[in-house]
Amino acid sequence: MKKLWTVLVKKSVTEVEKNAFLNWLTKQKDSNYQRTKEYVIPESLRKHFFNNVLCDSDCMDGFKDLTPETFKSFEKYFEIINEKEKNIEVGRNFNKTLSFENVLGIDALWSIYLGATYEKVLNPAKVLLVNTYLKLQSSKVEYRLQIW
């Protein structure tokens, strides 16, 4: 996966080539037989791809100057992986954090937010951070204070 990422994202010849690959990665395939969500990357490799590519500072060029398309890929797999691990519940308008302590990729998300130069990356990164921290399943004040 790292080789594909390097060739088609980091060293892409054109933005069109890069964006086509990123859109392909996040495209949801229809499954006629199951009510599960299917993606190009098989379920057995998704967590590895997320941790070792999308959350890797070297693969993501230190999380600086990410394009909106690259962030969309990160965001999509952030949701896919954390929903699978039962850390978040993905909703139509916002996500609900079920197990904040176990959310994967939160450090990378902070790095993306702090290194963002494009407003189209900064704003959705901020929204994802705020929702992850504030849309908690538990409404106990002590739990919220513990996180902050």
N, C-alpha and C positions, 0 to 999 in steps of 0.2 A: 504494500500500500504506500509505503514511503517513496518508493521509486516512481510510482504513478503520480503521486502528489508533486514530487520534485520536477518531473518532466512536464506535467500538464498544468501545474499551477505556478510554481516558483520560477520555472524557466520557460514558460509558455511563450510562443512566438507573438501571439496577438491576444488582446483582451477577449475577443470573440471566442477563441479556442479555450481560454481559461474559463470563461463564463459558461460555455457549453458543457464542459466537464463538471463544473460545480453544480449546475442545474441538473445534470444527469445523476449526480450523487444523491441529490435530495428528492428526486422525483419518486413519488409513491406509485407503485404498480397496483393495479386492480387484481384482487384475488376472488375468483368466482366461487371457490369452494369453502373459503374460510372468512371469518369476519376480522382477520388479523391484517395488520398493515405490512405490506411487503415493500422492500427497497432494494436497490441494486446491490448494496453490500449485504451479504448474508448475515443473519442474526448471530452466527457463531463468530464473526469477525468485527461486528459493530463496536463493541466495547474496546477492543484492541485498536481499531482505527481511531476512535474518539480519543483515547488516552495517549496513544503513541504518535498521532499525527495532529489532530485538531487542538490538543492540549499541550503539544510540544513546542516550546519556545523556538527551537531551531527550525522546525518545519514551518512555523508560522512567522518567521522572520522577526522574532522578538515581540510579536503581537503589535507591531508598529505599522501604520499605514494600511491596515486591512481594508479591502474593498467591501462594499455592501454585500456583494455576492459571496465572498469568503465568509463574512460574518453570518449570513443566512445559513450557510452549510454548518458552521459551528452551532448556531442556535438550534437548528433542526436536530442534529445529533445529540446536543445537550438534552433536548426534550425526549428524544427516542430512548436514550440510554437511561436517563433518570426515571422515566416512566416505567421502563422494563424492570429497573431495580426497586421500584415502588418508593422512590424518593419524592417524586412529584406526581400530580395528577394533571394531565393536560386537558384544558377546557377550551371552549370556543373563543372566549374573550380573554381569559387569563388562566394561568396555571396555579394550582394550589400545592404548596410544599407540605409533604406528609412527614418527611424525615430529614430535617435540615442538616443534621450532623453527618449524614451520609451522601449529601448531594455531590455528585461527581462533576468536576470541571469548574468549580466556583473560583478557584485561584486563577485559572486561565481567563475566566469571564472578567474578573477584576483587572487583569493585565490588559485585556482587550479594551475595556472601558478607559483605563488610565492612559493607554497608548493611542487611542483613537484620534485621528485627524479629520476624518470625514464625518460630517453631521449625520449622514445616513447610516453610520455605524455607531456613533456616540449615543444617539437617542434610543435606538432599540436595545443597545447594551445596557443603558441606564434603566429602561423599563424592565428588562429581564432581571437585572440585579434587584431592583426595588420589589418586584413581584416575588422573587425567590425569598427575600428577607421578610416581607410583610404579609404575604398571602399564606399564612401558616394554618394548618389544620387545627392546631391547638390554639385556643383563645386565652389560655392562662397567661397572665401578665408576667409571672415569674419565669416562664419558659421563654417568652419574648425578650425579657431583660437579660437572660442568660446568653442568648444568641448575640445580642448587641454588646 
